[in-house]
Amino acid sequence: MKSFESIITRIRPRFHYYMARIAERVEKEDFMSVLIENMTIKRGRKKIIDGLGLSIMDGEIVALVAPNGTGKTTLLNGIAHLLPVTYRKLEINSFSPHSLNFNRSFFYLESSNNLFEHLTILDHLLLIKKNWQSKIAIDEVISLLKIHKYQTLPIKKMSLGMKQHALLATYLISDAPVLLFDEPLNGLDPGSIELTNTIIQNLAYKKKIILFSSHDIANIQAICNRVLFLKNGKIARDTKNMNEILALYKQLYGG
């Protein structure tokens, strides 16, 4: 009969291997981050994003600030791997674009124009809930956003404000750990802006990462804990001091 010590010696390597695999899975599930190194995106020969580096950790609400036409939307599309892009590293929750889990590690729709105009809000929520394997209840999202009256109305028949609510609903039902928004407050009335701000802050409290583009300095100061200024295809300034962002904007872009 083999001694207890010999059995332990034989199984120890496999034990450590499986424990390492379990630890790796736990880390990927529990630790949220966006890591980018040396990202470049070209339009023709022009570099819109030029060797950009960036890291964002869980619980951060980060505003991406720059004048129109200087690469904010391009950067978001690049992070989502929706454009031809080169990089040394692009990871969301430790998953690279080559991983099967990459697309479910974040949620991003550029605008309400990306919604399917012949489908309803309910159709979108059912589709996204299934594909993102979300445990969030559809009724909970509909109730939170108060969209009962038009949940079965086709997108093409909705006002801009309704479409923006539909767009926000898709983010909530995804329950993705990283949420990328492009000007999320467009078309919203003051009450809806307040609701959206509250939702974003609650999501960050749950350790989700929020990255959104915006020009609204007052709103950024109200809800963000970090601001990135984009210029010449790079992050020109990165600050957590909300009191200096207006001065920084004028310093970097004039006006």
GUPA-49015 format. One record per residue: residue in one letter; x, y, z of N, C-alpha, C in turn. Coordinates in steps of 0.05 Angstrom, whole numbers, plus 5000, padded with zeros to 4 digits. Example, Ala and Ser with C-alpha at 12.3 -4.5 7.8 and 13.67 -1.06 7.14 Angstrom:
2
[node 'a', [5264, 4886, 5156], [5246, 4910, 5156], [5264, 4934, 5156]]
[node 's', [5257, 4955, 5142], [5273, 4979, 5143], [5258, 5001, 5157]]
//
This chain:
255
[node 'm', [5017, 4976, 5000], [5000, 5000, 5000], [5018, 5025, 5000]]
[node 'k', [5010, 5044, 4983], [5025, 5068, 4981], [5022, 5085, 5007]]
[node 's', [5043, 5097, 5015], [5042, 5114, 5038], [5026, 5139, 5032]]
[node 'f', [5016, 5151, 5054], [5000, 5176, 5051], [5018, 5198, 5039]]
[node 'e', [5044, 5199, 5047], [5062, 5219, 5037], [5066, 5216, 5007]]
[node 's', [5068, 5192, 4997], [5073, 5188, 4969], [5049, 5196, 4952]]
[node 'i', [5025, 5191, 4964], [5000, 5200, 4950], [4999, 5230, 4948]]
[node 'i', [5005, 5243, 4970], [5005, 5273, 4970], [5025, 5284, 4951]]
[node 't', [5049, 5271, 4950], [5070, 5280, 4931], [5061, 5277, 4902]]
[node 'r', [5046, 5256, 4897], [5037, 5251, 4869], [5015, 5270, 4860]]
[node 'i', [4997, 5277, 4878], [4974, 5294, 4870], [4979, 5324, 4874]]
[node 'r', [5001, 5331, 4889], [5006, 5359, 4894], [5007, 5376, 4869]]
[node 'p', [5023, 5368, 4848], [5024, 5385, 4824], [4997, 5390, 4811]]
[node 'r', [4980, 5369, 4810], [4953, 5373, 4798], [4936, 5391, 4816]]
[node 'f', [4939, 5387, 4842], [4924, 5404, 4861], [4930, 5434, 4857]]
[node 'h', [4956, 5440, 4855], [4964, 5468, 4851], [4955, 5478, 4824]]
[node 'y', [4955, 5461, 4804], [4946, 5469, 4777], [4917, 5476, 4778]]
[node 'y', [4900, 5459, 4790], [4871, 5465, 4790], [4865, 5489, 4808]]
[node 'm', [4879, 5492, 4830], [4875, 5515, 4847], [4882, 5541, 4832]]
[node 'a', [4903, 5540, 4816], [4911, 5563, 4801], [4890, 5570, 4780]]
[node 'r', [4878, 5549, 4767], [4857, 5554, 4748], [4833, 5566, 4761]]
[node 'i', [4825, 5556, 4784], [4803, 5567, 4799], [4808, 5596, 4807]]
[node 'a', [4832, 5602, 4817], [4839, 5629, 4824], [4837, 5648, 4800]]
[node 'e', [4846, 5638, 4777], [4845, 5654, 4753], [4817, 5661, 4745]]
[node 'r', [4799, 5641, 4748], [4770, 5647, 4741], [4758, 5666, 4760]]
[node 'v', [4764, 5663, 4786], [4754, 5681, 4806], [4763, 5710, 4801]]
[node 'e', [4789, 5712, 4795], [4800, 5739, 4789], [4786, 5752, 4766]]
[node 'k', [4782, 5737, 4744], [4769, 5748, 4721], [4740, 5755, 4726]]
[node 'e', [4727, 5740, 4744], [4699, 5746, 4749], [4696, 5770, 4769]]
[node 'd', [4715, 5772, 4788], [4711, 5792, 4809], [4726, 5818, 4805]]
[node 'f', [4747, 5817, 4789], [4764, 5841, 4786], [4758, 5853, 4759]]
[node 'm', [4748, 5878, 4759], [4741, 5891, 4734], [4761, 5912, 4727]]
[node 's', [4769, 5913, 4701], [4787, 5933, 4692], [4786, 5936, 4662]]
[node 'v', [4794, 5959, 4653], [4799, 5964, 4624], [4828, 5972, 4622]]
[node 'l', [4843, 5958, 4606], [4872, 5963, 4603], [4878, 5966, 4573]]
[node 'i', [4890, 5989, 4566], [4898, 5994, 4538], [4926, 6004, 4537]]
[node 'e', [4942, 5993, 4519], [4969, 6001, 4515], [4974, 6006, 4485]]
[node 'n', [4984, 6029, 4479], [4993, 6036, 4452], [4971, 6031, 4430]]
[node 'm', [4947, 6041, 4435], [4926, 6038, 4415], [4927, 6059, 4394]]
[node 't', [4925, 6051, 4369], [4925, 6069, 4346], [4902, 6062, 4327]]
[node 'i', [4887, 6083, 4319], [4865, 6080, 4300], [4869, 6101, 4278]]
[node 'k', [4869, 6092, 4254], [4873, 6110, 4231], [4848, 6113, 4215]]
[node 'r', [4845, 6137, 4203], [4825, 6142, 4182], [4841, 6150, 4158]]
[node 'g', [4843, 6132, 4139], [4861, 6136, 4117], [4890, 6136, 4128]]
[node 'r', [4905, 6157, 4122], [4932, 6158, 4133], [4934, 6174, 4159]]
[node 'k', [4911, 6187, 4166], [4911, 6203, 4191], [4906, 6186, 4215]]
[node 'k', [4922, 6191, 4236], [4919, 6177, 4261], [4899, 6193, 4279]]
[node 'i', [4875, 6181, 4283], [4855, 6193, 4300], [4862, 6188, 4330]]
[node 'i', [4870, 6163, 4335], [4880, 6155, 4361], [4909, 6146, 4357]]
[node 'd', [4927, 6157, 4372], [4956, 6155, 4366], [4972, 6144, 4390]]
[node 'g', [4975, 6118, 4392], [4991, 6107, 4413], [4980, 6111, 4441]]
[node 'l', [4954, 6111, 4444], [4940, 6118, 4469], [4943, 6095, 4489]]
[node 'g', [4947, 6103, 4514], [4947, 6085, 4537], [4926, 6093, 4558]]
[node 'l', [4914, 6074, 4571], [4893, 6080, 4589], [4888, 6056, 4607]]
[node 's', [4882, 6061, 4633], [4872, 6040, 4651], [4850, 6051, 4668]]
[node 'i', [4829, 6035, 4672], [4806, 6043, 4688], [4800, 6019, 4706]]
[node 'm', [4795, 6025, 4732], [4789, 6004, 4751], [4759, 6004, 4759]]
[node 'd', [4751, 5983, 4772], [4723, 5980, 4780], [4714, 6002, 4798]]
[node 'g', [4688, 6010, 4794], [4676, 6031, 4810], [4681, 6059, 4801]]
[node 'e', [4697, 6062, 4780], [4703, 6089, 4770], [4681, 6098, 4750]]
[node 'i', [4674, 6124, 4752], [4657, 6137, 4732], [4675, 6157, 4719]]
[node 'v', [4682, 6151, 4694], [4702, 6167, 4680], [4690, 6181, 4656]]
[node 'a', [4695, 6207, 4655], [4685, 6223, 4632], [4708, 6226, 4612]]
[node 'l', [4701, 6223, 4587], [4719, 6228, 4565], [4712, 6254, 4552]]
[node 'v', [4730, 6274, 4553], [4724, 6301, 4545], [4742, 6310, 4522]]
[node 'a', [4730, 6323, 4502], [4745, 6335, 4479], [4724, 6349, 4462]]
[node 'p', [4733, 6368, 4445], [4714, 6380, 4426], [4703, 6360, 4406]]
[node 'n', [4682, 6367, 4393], [4670, 6349, 4373], [4691, 6343, 4351]]
[node 'g', [4690, 6319, 4341], [4706, 6312, 4318], [4736, 6306, 4324]]
[node 't', [4742, 6302, 4350], [4770, 6298, 4357], [4776, 6270, 4367]]
[node 'g', [4757, 6251, 4364], [4764, 6223, 4368], [4750, 6209, 4391]]
[node 'k', [4732, 6222, 4405], [4719, 6209, 4428], [4704, 6184, 4420]]
[node 't', [4686, 6187, 4400], [4670, 6164, 4391], [4688, 6143, 4378]]
[node 't', [4709, 6152, 4364], [4728, 6133, 4352], [4741, 6117, 4373]]
[node 'l', [4749, 6129, 4395], [4762, 6114, 4417], [4743, 6094, 4429]]
[node 'l', [4718, 6102, 4434], [4699, 6083, 4445], [4694, 6059, 4426]]
[node 'n', [4692, 6065, 4400], [4689, 6043, 4381], [4714, 6026, 4379]]
[node 'g', [4737, 6038, 4384], [4762, 6022, 4384], [4763, 6004, 4408]]
[node 'i', [4755, 6014, 4431], [4755, 5997, 4455], [4736, 5973, 4451]]
[node 'a', [4713, 5979, 4438], [4694, 5958, 4433], [4702, 5940, 4409]]
[node 'h', [4725, 5946, 4397], [4736, 5931, 4375], [4717, 5930, 4351]]
[node 'l', [4704, 5953, 4346], [4686, 5956, 4324], [4699, 5970, 4300]]
[node 'l', [4724, 5978, 4303], [4739, 5990, 4282], [4766, 5976, 4278]]
[node 'p', [4778, 5978, 4255], [4806, 5968, 4252], [4824, 5983, 4271]]
[node 'v', [4838, 5968, 4288], [4853, 5981, 4310], [4878, 5964, 4315]]
[node 't', [4900, 5978, 4321], [4924, 5964, 4330], [4930, 5971, 4359]]
[node 'y', [4943, 5954, 4373], [4948, 5958, 4402], [4969, 5938, 4411]]
[node 'r', [4983, 5946, 4432], [5000, 5926, 4446], [4983, 5910, 4465]]
[node 'k', [4964, 5923, 4478], [4946, 5909, 4496], [4919, 5922, 4496]]
[node 'l', [4898, 5905, 4494], [4870, 5914, 4498], [4856, 5892, 4514]]
[node 'e', [4850, 5898, 4539], [4837, 5878, 4556], [4814, 5890, 4571]]
[node 'i', [4792, 5876, 4572], [4770, 5883, 4589], [4765, 5860, 4608]]
[node 'n', [4768, 5865, 4633], [4766, 5844, 4654], [4785, 5820, 4647]]
[node 's', [4808, 5827, 4638], [4829, 5807, 4632], [4824, 5792, 4606]]
[node 'f', [4802, 5798, 4592], [4796, 5785, 4567], [4804, 5802, 4543]]
[node 's', [4819, 5790, 4524], [4827, 5804, 4500], [4805, 5800, 4479]]
[node 'p', [4806, 5815, 4457], [4786, 5812, 4436], [4786, 5783, 4424]]
[node 'h', [4807, 5768, 4428], [4807, 5741, 4417], [4792, 5721, 4435]]
[node 's', [4785, 5730, 4460], [4771, 5713, 4478], [4741, 5712, 4472]]
[node 'l', [4729, 5689, 4476], [4700, 5686, 4472], [4684, 5703, 4492]]
[node 'n', [4697, 5709, 4515], [4683, 5725, 4535], [4686, 5755, 4532]]
[node 'f', [4701, 5764, 4512], [4707, 5792, 4509], [4681, 5808, 4505]]
[node 'n', [4665, 5800, 4486], [4641, 5816, 4479], [4621, 5818, 4501]]
[node 'r', [4620, 5798, 4519], [4601, 5799, 4541], [4612, 5814, 4565]]
[node 's', [4638, 5822, 4564], [4650, 5835, 4586], [4644, 5865, 4587]]
[node 'f', [4631, 5875, 4565], [4624, 5903, 4564], [4598, 5906, 4548]]
[node 'f', [4586, 5930, 4549], [4563, 5936, 4532], [4567, 5964, 4521]]
[node 'y', [4561, 5966, 4495], [4564, 5992, 4481], [4546, 5994, 4457]]
[node 'l', [4530, 6014, 4456], [4516, 6022, 4431], [4521, 6051, 4427]]
[node 'e', [4531, 6059, 4404], [4539, 6086, 4399], [4517, 6106, 4404]]
[node 's', [4493, 6100, 4395], [4470, 6118, 4398], [4445, 6103, 4394]]
[node 's', [4422, 6116, 4398], [4396, 6103, 4394], [4392, 6096, 4365]]
[node 'n', [4408, 6107, 4347], [4407, 6100, 4319], [4415, 6071, 4314]]
[node 'n', [4429, 6059, 4334], [4438, 6032, 4331], [4416, 6012, 4341]]
[node 'l', [4394, 6022, 4351], [4372, 6004, 4358], [4358, 5995, 4332]]
[node 'f', [4345, 5972, 4333], [4331, 5962, 4310], [4303, 5975, 4308]]
[node 'e', [4299, 5991, 4287], [4276, 6009, 4286], [4249, 5994, 4285]]
[node 'h', [4249, 5969, 4275], [4224, 5954, 4273], [4218, 5938, 4299]]
[node 'l', [4238, 5937, 4317], [4234, 5922, 4342], [4224, 5941, 4364]]
[node 't', [4213, 5929, 4385], [4204, 5945, 4408], [4225, 5944, 4430]]
[node 'i', [4221, 5960, 4451], [4239, 5959, 4474], [4240, 5931, 4485]]
[node 'l', [4217, 5919, 4488], [4215, 5892, 4499], [4231, 5872, 4482]]
[node 'd', [4229, 5874, 4456], [4244, 5857, 4438], [4274, 5860, 4444]]
[node 'h', [4283, 5884, 4446], [4312, 5889, 4451], [4320, 5877, 4478]]
[node 'l', [4304, 5881, 4498], [4311, 5871, 4525], [4313, 5841, 4525]]
[node 'l', [4295, 5828, 4512], [4295, 5798, 4511], [4320, 5788, 4496]]
[node 'l', [4327, 5802, 4475], [4350, 5794, 4458], [4376, 5798, 4474]]
[node 'i', [4379, 5821, 4487], [4404, 5827, 4501], [4406, 5810, 4527]]
[node 'k', [4384, 5806, 4541], [4385, 5789, 4565], [4395, 5761, 4558]]
[node 'k', [4386, 5750, 4536], [4395, 5723, 4527], [4424, 5723, 4520]]
[node 'n', [4433, 5742, 4503], [4460, 5742, 4493], [4481, 5749, 4513]]
[node 'w', [4474, 5766, 4533], [4493, 5773, 4554], [4489, 5755, 4579]]
[node 'q', [4471, 5736, 4577], [4466, 5717, 4599], [4461, 5732, 4625]]
[node 's', [4444, 5752, 4623], [4438, 5770, 4646], [4418, 5757, 4665]]
[node 'k', [4421, 5763, 4690], [4402, 5754, 4710], [4383, 5776, 4719]]
[node 'i', [4386, 5800, 4706], [4369, 5822, 4713], [4340, 5817, 4701]]
[node 'a', [4320, 5823, 4717], [4292, 5819, 4708], [4284, 5842, 4690]]
[node 'i', [4271, 5835, 4668], [4262, 5856, 4649], [4242, 5874, 4662]]
[node 'd', [4223, 5864, 4678], [4203, 5880, 4691], [4217, 5901, 4710]]
[node 'e', [4239, 5894, 4721], [4254, 5912, 4739], [4264, 5936, 4724]]
[node 'v', [4275, 5931, 4700], [4286, 5953, 4683], [4263, 5971, 4674]]
[node 'i', [4241, 5959, 4664], [4218, 5974, 4655], [4207, 5992, 4677]]
[node 's', [4205, 5981, 4701], [4194, 5996, 4723], [4213, 6019, 4731]]
[node 'l', [4239, 6013, 4732], [4258, 6034, 4740], [4257, 6058, 4722]]
[node 'l', [4255, 6053, 4696], [4256, 6074, 4676], [4228, 6085, 4669]]
[node 'k', [4208, 6073, 4681], [4180, 6082, 4676], [4173, 6083, 4647]]
[node 'i', [4178, 6060, 4633], [4173, 6059, 4604], [4151, 6039, 4597]]
[node 'h', [4133, 6034, 4617], [4111, 6015, 4612], [4094, 6022, 4588]]
[node 'k', [4088, 6048, 4585], [4069, 6056, 4564], [4079, 6052, 4536]]
[node 'y', [4105, 6051, 4532], [4115, 6048, 4504], [4134, 6025, 4501]]
[node 'q', [4133, 6006, 4519], [4151, 5983, 4517], [4146, 5965, 4493]]
[node 't', [4121, 5966, 4482], [4115, 5950, 4458], [4112, 5967, 4433]]
[node 'l', [4121, 5992, 4435], [4121, 6010, 4411], [4146, 6006, 4395]]
[node 'p', [4144, 6003, 4368], [4169, 6001, 4352], [4187, 6026, 4356]]
[node 'i', [4212, 6021, 4355], [4232, 6043, 4359], [4227, 6066, 4339]]
[node 'k', [4220, 6059, 4314], [4217, 6080, 4294], [4194, 6099, 4300]]
[node 'k', [4176, 6092, 4318], [4153, 6110, 4325], [4158, 6126, 4350]]
[node 'm', [4182, 6124, 4361], [4188, 6137, 4386], [4200, 6165, 4382]]
[node 's', [4196, 6182, 4402], [4210, 6208, 4403], [4239, 6203, 4411]]
[node 'l', [4256, 6224, 4408], [4284, 6221, 4416], [4287, 6214, 4445]]
[node 'g', [4271, 6227, 4462], [4272, 6221, 4491], [4265, 6192, 4497]]
[node 'm', [4245, 6181, 4484], [4237, 6153, 4487], [4259, 6135, 4478]]
[node 'k', [4272, 6141, 4455], [4294, 6125, 4445], [4317, 6125, 4464]]
[node 'q', [4322, 6148, 4477], [4344, 6149, 4496], [4338, 6131, 4521]]
[node 'h', [4313, 6131, 4529], [4305, 6113, 4551], [4309, 6084, 4542]]
[node 'a', [4301, 6078, 4517], [4304, 6051, 4507], [4334, 6043, 4507]]
[node 'l', [4351, 6062, 4499], [4379, 6057, 4498], [4390, 6051, 4526]]
[node 'l', [4382, 6067, 4546], [4391, 6062, 4573], [4381, 6035, 4584]]
[node 'a', [4357, 6028, 4576], [4346, 6002, 4584], [4363, 5979, 4574]]
[node 't', [4374, 5981, 4550], [4391, 5960, 4539], [4417, 5957, 4556]]
[node 'y', [4427, 5979, 4566], [4451, 5978, 4583], [4445, 5964, 4609]]
[node 'l', [4422, 5971, 4621], [4415, 5960, 4647], [4410, 5930, 4645]]
[node 'i', [4396, 5921, 4624], [4389, 5892, 4622], [4414, 5876, 4616]]
[node 's', [4434, 5888, 4603], [4459, 5872, 4597], [4473, 5864, 4622]]
[node 'd', [4472, 5881, 4643], [4487, 5876, 4668], [4516, 5871, 4663]]
[node 'a', [4527, 5883, 4642], [4555, 5880, 4635], [4572, 5895, 4656]]
[node 'p', [4596, 5884, 4662], [4613, 5897, 4682], [4625, 5924, 4673]]
[node 'v', [4628, 5928, 4647], [4639, 5953, 4636], [4619, 5965, 4617]]
[node 'l', [4612, 5990, 4621], [4592, 6004, 4605], [4604, 6028, 4591]]
[node 'l', [4603, 6029, 4565], [4613, 6050, 4549], [4590, 6066, 4537]]
[node 'f', [4590, 6092, 4543], [4568, 6110, 4533], [4580, 6132, 4516]]
[node 'd', [4565, 6139, 4495], [4573, 6162, 4478], [4551, 6183, 4481]]
[node 'e', [4557, 6204, 4496], [4538, 6226, 4501], [4511, 6215, 4510]]
[node 'p', [4510, 6202, 4533], [4485, 6189, 4542], [4462, 6208, 4550]]
[node 'l', [4467, 6234, 4553], [4446, 6252, 4562], [4432, 6266, 4539]]
[node 'n', [4441, 6261, 4514], [4429, 6274, 4491], [4399, 6268, 4490]]
[node 'g', [4383, 6289, 4486], [4354, 6285, 4482], [4338, 6280, 4507]]
[node 'l', [4351, 6282, 4531], [4337, 6277, 4556], [4328, 6303, 4569]]
[node 'd', [4304, 6302, 4582], [4295, 6325, 4597], [4308, 6325, 4624]]
[node 'p', [4306, 6347, 4640], [4320, 6348, 4666], [4313, 6325, 4685]]
[node 'g', [4288, 6316, 4685], [4281, 6294, 4703], [4295, 6268, 4694]]
[node 's', [4296, 6263, 4668], [4309, 6239, 4658], [4340, 6241, 4662]]
[node 'i', [4351, 6265, 4660], [4380, 6268, 4666], [4386, 6261, 4695]]
[node 'e', [4369, 6270, 4713], [4373, 6264, 4741], [4371, 6234, 4746]]
[node 'l', [4351, 6221, 4733], [4348, 6192, 4736], [4372, 6177, 4725]]
[node 't', [4382, 6186, 4702], [4405, 6173, 4689], [4430, 6176, 4707]]
[node 'n', [4434, 6199, 4718], [4456, 6204, 4736], [4455, 6185, 4761]]
[node 't', [4431, 6183, 4772], [4428, 6165, 4795], [4434, 6136, 4788]]
[node 'i', [4424, 6127, 4765], [4429, 6100, 4756], [4459, 6095, 4752]]
[node 'i', [4473, 6114, 4739], [4502, 6111, 4734], [4517, 6109, 4761]]
[node 'q', [4510, 6126, 4780], [4523, 6126, 4806], [4518, 6099, 4820]]
[node 'n', [4494, 6089, 4818], [4487, 6063, 4831], [4503, 6040, 4818]]
[node 'l', [4506, 6042, 4791], [4521, 6021, 4777], [4551, 6021, 4786]]
[node 'a', [4562, 6045, 4789], [4589, 6047, 4799], [4592, 6037, 4828]]
[node 'y', [4572, 6041, 4844], [4571, 6031, 4871], [4573, 6001, 4871]]
[node 'k', [4562, 5988, 4850], [4563, 5959, 4847], [4588, 5950, 4834]]
[node 'k', [4608, 5968, 4832], [4635, 5962, 4822], [4636, 5959, 4792]]
[node 'k', [4616, 5969, 4778], [4618, 5969, 4748], [4635, 5993, 4740]]
[node 'i', [4647, 5991, 4716], [4663, 6012, 4704], [4645, 6028, 4685]]
[node 'i', [4645, 6054, 4688], [4629, 6071, 4670], [4649, 6090, 4656]]
[node 'l', [4649, 6089, 4629], [4665, 6108, 4613], [4646, 6121, 4593]]
[node 'f', [4643, 6148, 4595], [4625, 6161, 4576], [4637, 6187, 4566]]
[node 's', [4630, 6194, 4541], [4638, 6219, 4530], [4617, 6240, 4537]]
[node 's', [4625, 6265, 4541], [4607, 6286, 4548], [4619, 6313, 4544]]
[node 'h', [4602, 6334, 4540], [4611, 6362, 4540], [4600, 6377, 4564]]
[node 'd', [4583, 6364, 4579], [4568, 6377, 4601], [4586, 6378, 4626]]
[node 'i', [4601, 6400, 4629], [4620, 6402, 4651], [4606, 6400, 4678]]
[node 'a', [4583, 6413, 4681], [4569, 6413, 4707], [4560, 6384, 4714]]
[node 'n', [4550, 6370, 4694], [4542, 6342, 4700], [4565, 6324, 4706]]
[node 'i', [4587, 6328, 4692], [4612, 6313, 4697], [4621, 6318, 4726]]
[node 'q', [4620, 6343, 4735], [4629, 6349, 4762], [4610, 6336, 4783]]
[node 'a', [4585, 6333, 4775], [4565, 6322, 4794], [4568, 6292, 4799]]
[node 'i', [4576, 6277, 4778], [4575, 6247, 4781], [4601, 6233, 4777]]
[node 'c', [4621, 6246, 4765], [4646, 6232, 4758], [4666, 6233, 4780]]
[node 'n', [4684, 6213, 4781], [4707, 6215, 4799], [4733, 6216, 4784]]
[node 'r', [4731, 6218, 4757], [4755, 6220, 4741], [4748, 6231, 4713]]
[node 'v', [4766, 6247, 4702], [4762, 6259, 4676], [4786, 6255, 4659]]
[node 'l', [4782, 6246, 4634], [4804, 6243, 4615], [4800, 6263, 4592]]
[node 'f', [4821, 6279, 4586], [4820, 6298, 4564], [4835, 6287, 4540]]
[node 'l', [4821, 6285, 4518], [4833, 6273, 4494], [4842, 6295, 4475]]
[node 'k', [4867, 6294, 4467], [4878, 6314, 4448], [4900, 6301, 4431]]
[node 'n', [4899, 6306, 4405], [4919, 6295, 4386], [4921, 6265, 4388]]
[node 'g', [4899, 6253, 4393], [4898, 6223, 4394], [4908, 6210, 4419]]
[node 'k', [4915, 6226, 4439], [4925, 6215, 4464], [4910, 6227, 4488]]
[node 'i', [4913, 6214, 4511], [4902, 6226, 4536], [4921, 6248, 4545]]
[node 'a', [4912, 6273, 4541], [4929, 6296, 4547], [4930, 6302, 4576]]
[node 'r', [4908, 6299, 4590], [4907, 6303, 4619], [4888, 6282, 4631]]
[node 'd', [4894, 6274, 4655], [4878, 6255, 4670], [4876, 6265, 4699]]
[node 't', [4852, 6273, 4707], [4849, 6286, 4733], [4826, 6274, 4749]]
[node 'k', [4829, 6275, 4775], [4807, 6268, 4793], [4797, 6293, 4808]]
[node 'n', [4808, 6316, 4802], [4800, 6341, 4815], [4778, 6354, 4798]]
[node 'm', [4754, 6351, 4807], [4731, 6362, 4792], [4731, 6392, 4791]]
[node 'n', [4745, 6405, 4809], [4745, 6434, 4810], [4762, 6447, 4788]]
[node 'e', [4779, 6431, 4775], [4798, 6442, 4756], [4790, 6436, 4727]]
[node 'i', [4769, 6421, 4722], [4764, 6411, 4695], [4756, 6433, 4675]]
[node 'l', [4741, 6454, 4685], [4734, 6475, 4666], [4759, 6491, 4658]]
[node 'a', [4777, 6496, 4677], [4802, 6510, 4671], [4819, 6493, 4652]]
[node 'l', [4820, 6467, 4657], [4836, 6449, 4640], [4825, 6449, 4611]]
[node 'y', [4798, 6449, 4609], [4786, 6448, 4583], [4794, 6474, 4567]]
[node 'k', [4793, 6497, 4580], [4800, 6521, 4566], [4830, 6522, 4560]]
[node 'q', [4846, 6511, 4578], [4875, 6510, 4573], [4882, 6493, 4549]]
[node 'l', [4868, 6470, 4547], [4875, 6451, 4526], [4863, 6458, 4499]]
[node 'y', [4838, 6469, 4500], [4823, 6472, 4475], [4816, 6502, 4468]]
[node 'g', [4822, 6519, 4487], [4815, 6547, 4483], [4786, 6552, 4489]]
[node 'g', [4777, 6577, 4486], [4749, 6584, 4491], [4744, 6593, 4519]]
//
